[in-house]
């Protein structure tokens, strides 16, 4: 696994600023930290399975957003029963009393509610069910150059390409602003 510092060196070399004069190493580290989440989501990496018991009569469940980016799938490993994913808005449109329905055979579907919650439908009545959540984990925050990336090595080139493009765009944005300020000043004088 590579450290953030190694990737920062590579990015600054690519943008022809190895000393970090135009873009500081801290700015590149910040971009790396933010962009690694995008790359993890896009590549479908950092997936783990976790067994959870859904309590009876509870439809809406909280996602630990400090550790998890999103839920990918919910299934029962012992019966190989997979809950179908649906849009929450579709459930509300079809059945306005969805929060009151229960099924002793277990839920049939699930829906994400933003990035913090998900719901299981229909409710479980008086029975608790054990299911496996397939979750995509949030990568460790890059707080220093010594921190190792959790993103698999084969995807580092995507992250480096993305951050390089953003660094180049940021440098153009600064020069564009300066050019527009000069143009405005020249226009004001004439």
ZADO-1210 file (C-alpha; in nm, 4 decimals, padded with zeros to 6 digits):
<atoms>
<atom x="00.0000" y="00.0000" z="00.0000" code="UNK" pos="1"/>
<atom x="00.1207" y="00.3469" z="-00.0873" code="UNK" pos="2"/>
<atom x="00.1192" y="00.6401" z="00.1480" code="UNK" pos="3"/>
<atom x="-00.0465" y="00.9709" z="00.0644" code="UNK" pos="4"/>
<atom x="00.2961" y="01.1356" z="00.0414" code="UNK" pos="5"/>
<atom x="00.4033" y="00.9070" z="-00.2428" code="UNK" pos="6"/>
<atom x="00.0907" y="00.9969" z="-00.4406" code="UNK" pos="7"/>
<atom x="00.1373" y="01.3686" z="-00.3652" code="UNK" pos="8"/>
<atom x="00.4928" y="01.3497" z="-00.5043" code="UNK" pos="9"/>
<atom x="00.3597" y="01.1815" z="-00.8194" code="UNK" pos="10"/>
<atom x="00.0814" y="01.4381" z="-00.8668" code="UNK" pos="11"/>
<atom x="00.3096" y="01.7387" z="-00.8157" code="UNK" pos="12"/>
<atom x="00.5618" y="01.5890" z="-01.0592" code="UNK" pos="13"/>
<atom x="00.2849" y="01.5434" z="-01.3189" code="UNK" pos="14"/>
<atom x="00.1697" y="01.9065" z="-01.2911" code="UNK" pos="15"/>
<atom x="00.5338" y="02.0245" z="-01.3153" code="UNK" pos="16"/>
<atom x="00.5374" y="02.1678" z="-00.9643" code="UNK" pos="17"/>
<atom x="00.7564" y="01.9234" z="-00.7659" code="UNK" pos="18"/>
<atom x="00.8267" y="02.1772" z="-00.4882" code="UNK" pos="19"/>
<atom x="00.4568" y="02.2572" z="-00.4416" code="UNK" pos="20"/>
<atom x="00.4982" y="02.6275" z="-00.5159" code="UNK" pos="21"/>
<atom x="00.1699" y="02.6797" z="-00.7043" code="UNK" pos="22"/>
<atom x="-00.0299" y="02.4163" z="-00.5181" code="UNK" pos="23"/>
<atom x="00.0806" y="02.3259" z="-00.1682" code="UNK" pos="24"/>
<atom x="00.1237" y="01.9679" z="-00.0517" code="UNK" pos="25"/>
<atom x="-00.1529" y="02.0303" z="00.2041" code="UNK" pos="26"/>
<atom x="-00.3957" y="02.1261" z="-00.0745" code="UNK" pos="27"/>
<atom x="-00.3073" y="01.8143" z="-00.2727" code="UNK" pos="28"/>
<atom x="-00.3522" y="01.6024" z="00.0426" code="UNK" pos="29"/>
<atom x="-00.6970" y="01.7556" z="00.0927" code="UNK" pos="30"/>
<atom x="-00.7914" y="01.6805" z="-00.2692" code="UNK" pos="31"/>
<atom x="-00.6626" y="01.3229" z="-00.2320" code="UNK" pos="32"/>
<atom x="-00.8728" y="01.2759" z="00.0804" code="UNK" pos="33"/>
<atom x="-01.1895" y="01.4009" z="-00.0871" code="UNK" pos="34"/>
<atom x="-01.1330" y="01.2253" z="-00.4190" code="UNK" pos="35"/>
<atom x="-01.0586" y="00.8854" z="-00.2665" code="UNK" pos="36"/>
<atom x="-01.4249" y="00.8649" z="-00.1619" code="UNK" pos="37"/>
<atom x="-01.5349" y="00.9246" z="-00.5208" code="UNK" pos="38"/>
<atom x="-01.2962" y="00.6575" z="-00.6496" code="UNK" pos="39"/>
<atom x="-01.4021" y="00.4057" z="-00.3833" code="UNK" pos="40"/>
<atom x="-01.7694" y="00.4551" z="-00.4746" code="UNK" pos="41"/>
<atom x="-01.7020" y="00.4311" z="-00.8476" code="UNK" pos="42"/>
<atom x="-01.4774" y="00.1235" z="-00.8329" code="UNK" pos="43"/>
<atom x="-01.6962" y="-00.0667" z="-00.5876" code="UNK" pos="44"/>
<atom x="-01.4104" y="-00.1434" z="-00.3497" code="UNK" pos="45"/>
<atom x="-01.3909" y="-00.1632" z="00.0315" code="UNK" pos="46"/>
<atom x="-01.6972" y="-00.3882" z="00.0588" code="UNK" pos="47"/>
<atom x="-01.7652" y="-00.5843" z="00.3772" code="UNK" pos="48"/>
<atom x="-02.0458" y="-00.8119" z="00.4919" code="UNK" pos="49"/>
<atom x="-02.1860" y="-00.7593" z="00.8404" code="UNK" pos="50"/>
<atom x="-02.4569" y="-00.9620" z="01.0119" code="UNK" pos="51"/>
<atom x="-02.7309" y="-00.7533" z="01.1720" code="UNK" pos="52"/>
<atom x="-03.0441" y="-00.8464" z="01.3638" code="UNK" pos="53"/>
<atom x="-03.3317" y="-00.6189" z="01.2736" code="UNK" pos="54"/>
<atom x="-03.5500" y="-00.5676" z="01.5801" code="UNK" pos="55"/>
<atom x="-03.9221" y="-00.6229" z="01.5549" code="UNK" pos="56"/>
<atom x="-04.1497" y="-00.3318" z="01.4667" code="UNK" pos="57"/>
<atom x="-03.8649" y="-00.1066" z="01.3543" code="UNK" pos="58"/>
<atom x="-03.8732" y="00.0030" z="00.9919" code="UNK" pos="59"/>
<atom x="-03.6128" y="00.2777" z="00.9717" code="UNK" pos="60"/>
<atom x="-03.2497" y="00.2052" z="01.0602" code="UNK" pos="61"/>
<atom x="-02.9503" y="00.4396" z="01.0927" code="UNK" pos="62"/>
<atom x="-02.6313" y="00.4047" z="00.8905" code="UNK" pos="63"/>
<atom x="-02.3018" y="00.4749" z="01.0672" code="UNK" pos="64"/>
<atom x="-02.1832" y="00.7368" z="00.8180" code="UNK" pos="65"/>
<atom x="-01.8471" y="00.7727" z="00.9922" code="UNK" pos="66"/>
<atom x="-01.7588" y="00.4182" z="00.8828" code="UNK" pos="67"/>
<atom x="-01.9948" y="00.3403" z="00.5920" code="UNK" pos="68"/>
<atom x="-02.0466" y="00.5203" z="00.2619" code="UNK" pos="69"/>
<atom x="-02.3547" y="00.3242" z="00.1578" code="UNK" pos="70"/>
<atom x="-02.5387" y="-00.0047" z="00.1781" code="UNK" pos="71"/>
<atom x="-02.4989" y="-00.2096" z="-00.1371" code="UNK" pos="72"/>
<atom x="-02.7217" y="-00.5082" z="-00.0603" code="UNK" pos="73"/>
<atom x="-02.9188" y="-00.6814" z="00.2153" code="UNK" pos="74"/>
<atom x="-02.9660" y="-01.0587" z="00.2203" code="UNK" pos="75"/>
<atom x="-03.0236" y="-01.3559" z="00.4475" code="UNK" pos="76"/>
<atom x="-02.7170" y="-01.5781" z="00.4165" code="UNK" pos="77"/>
<atom x="-02.8844" y="-01.8884" z="00.5636" code="UNK" pos="78"/>
<atom x="-03.1824" y="-01.8892" z="00.3234" code="UNK" pos="79"/>
<atom x="-03.0128" y="-01.7002" z="00.0376" code="UNK" pos="80"/>
<atom x="-03.3078" y="-01.4601" z="00.0399" code="UNK" pos="81"/>
<atom x="-03.2104" y="-01.1234" z="-00.1056" code="UNK" pos="82"/>
<atom x="-03.4192" y="-00.8154" z="-00.0324" code="UNK" pos="83"/>
<atom x="-03.5011" y="-00.6162" z="-00.3429" code="UNK" pos="84"/>
<atom x="-03.3929" y="-00.2554" z="-00.3478" code="UNK" pos="85"/>
<atom x="-03.6582" y="00.0048" z="-00.4196" code="UNK" pos="86"/>
<atom x="-03.6949" y="00.3800" z="-00.4173" code="UNK" pos="87"/>
<atom x="-03.8574" y="00.5151" z="-00.1043" code="UNK" pos="88"/>
<atom x="-04.0685" y="00.7569" z="-00.3062" code="UNK" pos="89"/>
<atom x="-04.2126" y="00.4679" z="-00.5105" code="UNK" pos="90"/>
<atom x="-04.3155" y="00.2893" z="-00.1908" code="UNK" pos="91"/>
<atom x="-04.4951" y="00.5979" z="-00.0605" code="UNK" pos="92"/>
<atom x="-04.6764" y="00.6500" z="-00.3922" code="UNK" pos="93"/>
<atom x="-04.7973" y="00.2908" z="-00.4131" code="UNK" pos="94"/>
<atom x="-04.8961" y="00.2429" z="-00.0500" code="UNK" pos="95"/>
<atom x="-04.9619" y="00.5353" z="00.1813" code="UNK" pos="96"/>
<atom x="-04.9872" y="00.3039" z="00.4848" code="UNK" pos="97"/>
<atom x="-04.6532" y="00.1349" z="00.4296" code="UNK" pos="98"/>
<atom x="-04.5319" y="00.2075" z="00.7849" code="UNK" pos="99"/>
<atom x="-04.8164" y="-00.0026" z="00.9344" code="UNK" pos="100"/>
<atom x="-04.7713" y="-00.3180" z="00.7277" code="UNK" pos="101"/>
<atom x="-04.6030" y="-00.6190" z="00.8828" code="UNK" pos="102"/>
<atom x="-04.5073" y="-00.9594" z="00.7525" code="UNK" pos="103"/>
<atom x="-04.4164" y="-01.2476" z="00.9835" code="UNK" pos="104"/>
<atom x="-04.2324" y="-01.4176" z="00.6956" code="UNK" pos="105"/>
<atom x="-03.9853" y="-01.1296" z="00.6953" code="UNK" pos="106"/>
<atom x="-03.9228" y="-00.8227" z="00.4855" code="UNK" pos="107"/>
<atom x="-03.9208" y="-00.8297" z="00.1068" code="UNK" pos="108"/>
<atom x="-03.7447" y="-00.5056" z="00.0165" code="UNK" pos="109"/>
<atom x="-03.5347" y="-00.2164" z="00.1403" code="UNK" pos="110"/>
<atom x="-03.4843" y="00.1455" z="00.0396" code="UNK" pos="111"/>
<atom x="-03.2134" y="00.4030" z="00.1146" code="UNK" pos="112"/>
<atom x="-03.3336" y="00.7211" z="00.2849" code="UNK" pos="113"/>
<atom x="-03.0693" y="00.9774" z="00.2022" code="UNK" pos="114"/>
<atom x="-02.7201" y="00.8843" z="00.3122" code="UNK" pos="115"/>
<atom x="-02.7957" y="00.8392" z="00.6836" code="UNK" pos="116"/>
<atom x="-03.0887" y="00.5938" z="00.6959" code="UNK" pos="117"/>
<atom x="-03.2475" y="00.2983" z="00.5223" code="UNK" pos="118"/>
<atom x="-03.5834" y="00.1296" z="00.5667" code="UNK" pos="119"/>
<atom x="-03.6915" y="-00.2330" z="00.5649" code="UNK" pos="120"/>
<atom x="-04.0346" y="-00.3127" z="00.4182" code="UNK" pos="121"/>
<atom x="-04.2711" y="-00.4519" z="00.5326" code="UNK" pos="122"/>
<atom x="-04.2241" y="-00.4360" z="00.9082" code="UNK" pos="123"/>
<atom x="-04.1316" y="-00.7488" z="01.0988" code="UNK" pos="124"/>
<atom x="-04.4229" y="-00.7653" z="01.3401" code="UNK" pos="125"/>
<atom x="-04.3192" y="-00.9340" z="01.6646" code="UNK" pos="126"/>
<atom x="-04.0332" y="-01.1354" z="01.5151" code="UNK" pos="127"/>
<atom x="-03.6675" y="-01.0335" z="01.4787" code="UNK" pos="128"/>
<atom x="-03.4773" y="-01.1350" z="01.1657" code="UNK" pos="129"/>
<atom x="-03.1065" y="-01.1698" z="01.1070" code="UNK" pos="130"/>
<atom x="-02.9718" y="-01.0400" z="00.7758" code="UNK" pos="131"/>
<atom x="-02.6355" y="-00.9628" z="00.6250" code="UNK" pos="132"/>
<atom x="-02.5655" y="-00.6065" z="00.5180" code="UNK" pos="133"/>
<atom x="-02.3186" y="-00.5644" z="00.2350" code="UNK" pos="134"/>
<atom x="-02.1711" y="-00.2218" z="00.3013" code="UNK" pos="135"/>
<atom x="-01.9196" y="-00.0028" z="00.1248" code="UNK" pos="136"/>
<atom x="-01.6777" y="00.1306" z="00.3837" code="UNK" pos="137"/>
<atom x="-01.5563" y="00.4889" z="00.4049" code="UNK" pos="138"/>
<atom x="-01.1791" y="00.4983" z="00.3489" code="UNK" pos="139"/>
<atom x="-00.9579" y="00.6221" z="00.6301" code="UNK" pos="140"/>
<atom x="-00.9177" y="00.9991" z="00.6346" code="UNK" pos="141"/>
<atom x="-00.5867" y="01.1200" z="00.4939" code="UNK" pos="142"/>
<atom x="-00.4753" y="01.3496" z="00.7744" code="UNK" pos="143"/>
<atom x="-00.1020" y="01.3280" z="00.7053" code="UNK" pos="144"/>
<atom x="00.1313" y="01.2227" z="00.4267" code="UNK" pos="145"/>
<atom x="00.2331" y="00.9112" z="00.6217" code="UNK" pos="146"/>
<atom x="-00.1206" y="00.7656" z="00.6181" code="UNK" pos="147"/>
<atom x="-00.1574" y="00.4612" z="00.3947" code="UNK" pos="148"/>
<atom x="-00.4444" y="00.4554" z="00.1490" code="UNK" pos="149"/>
<atom x="-00.7041" y="00.1817" z="00.1933" code="UNK" pos="150"/>
<atom x="-00.7951" y="00.2035" z="-00.1747" code="UNK" pos="151"/>
<atom x="-00.6488" y="-00.1039" z="-00.3497" code="UNK" pos="152"/>
<atom x="-00.3249" y="-00.0342" z="-00.5371" code="UNK" pos="153"/>
<atom x="-00.4730" y="-00.1186" z="-00.8771" code="UNK" pos="154"/>
<atom x="-00.7039" y="00.1860" z="-00.8450" code="UNK" pos="155"/>
<atom x="-00.4401" y="00.4394" z="-00.7377" code="UNK" pos="156"/>
<atom x="-00.3863" y="00.5519" z="-01.0979" code="UNK" pos="157"/>
<atom x="-00.7521" y="00.6598" z="-01.1197" code="UNK" pos="158"/>
<atom x="-00.7173" y="00.8635" z="-00.8003" code="UNK" pos="159"/>
<atom x="-00.3928" y="01.0240" z="-00.9166" code="UNK" pos="160"/>
<atom x="-00.5449" y="01.1106" z="-01.2570" code="UNK" pos="161"/>
<atom x="-00.8482" y="01.2698" z="-01.0927" code="UNK" pos="162"/>
<atom x="-00.6471" y="01.4779" z="-00.8462" code="UNK" pos="163"/>
<atom x="-00.4042" y="01.5830" z="-01.1204" code="UNK" pos="164"/>
<atom x="-00.6968" y="01.7095" z="-01.3298" code="UNK" pos="165"/>
<atom x="-00.8363" y="01.9011" z="-01.0319" code="UNK" pos="166"/>
<atom x="-00.4996" y="02.0598" z="-00.9521" code="UNK" pos="167"/>
<atom x="-00.4671" y="02.1712" z="-01.3141" code="UNK" pos="168"/>
<atom x="-00.8209" y="02.3116" z="-01.3092" code="UNK" pos="169"/>
<atom x="-00.7557" y="02.4989" z="-00.9848" code="UNK" pos="170"/>
<atom x="-00.4411" y="02.6572" z="-01.1251" code="UNK" pos="171"/>
<atom x="-00.6288" y="02.7662" z="-01.4372" code="UNK" pos="172"/>
<atom x="-00.9073" y="02.9089" z="-01.2233" code="UNK" pos="173"/>
<atom x="-00.6606" y="03.1347" z="-01.0379" code="UNK" pos="174"/>
<atom x="-00.4986" y="03.2600" z="-01.3582" code="UNK" pos="175"/>
<atom x="-00.8407" y="03.3103" z="-01.5149" code="UNK" pos="176"/>
<atom x="-00.9511" y="03.5224" z="-01.2176" code="UNK" pos="177"/>
<atom x="-00.6332" y="03.7300" z="-01.2420" code="UNK" pos="178"/>
<atom x="-00.6866" y="03.7800" z="-01.6162" code="UNK" pos="179"/>
<atom x="-01.0473" y="03.8855" z="-01.5618" code="UNK" pos="180"/>
<atom x="-00.9403" y="04.1303" z="-01.2882" code="UNK" pos="181"/>
<atom x="-00.6787" y="04.2816" z="-01.5225" code="UNK" pos="182"/>
<atom x="-00.9361" y="04.3049" z="-01.8012" code="UNK" pos="183"/>
<atom x="-01.1868" y="04.4708" z="-01.5702" code="UNK" pos="184"/>
<atom x="-00.9245" y="04.7173" z="-01.4455" code="UNK" pos="185"/>
<atom x="-00.8214" y="04.8001" z="-01.8038" code="UNK" pos="186"/>
<atom x="-01.1848" y="04.8433" z="-01.9056" code="UNK" pos="187"/>
<atom x="-01.2471" y="05.0767" z="-01.6108" code="UNK" pos="188"/>
<atom x="-00.9543" y="05.2994" z="-01.7076" code="UNK" pos="189"/>
<atom x="-01.0630" y="05.3554" z="-02.0685" code="UNK" pos="190"/>
</atoms>
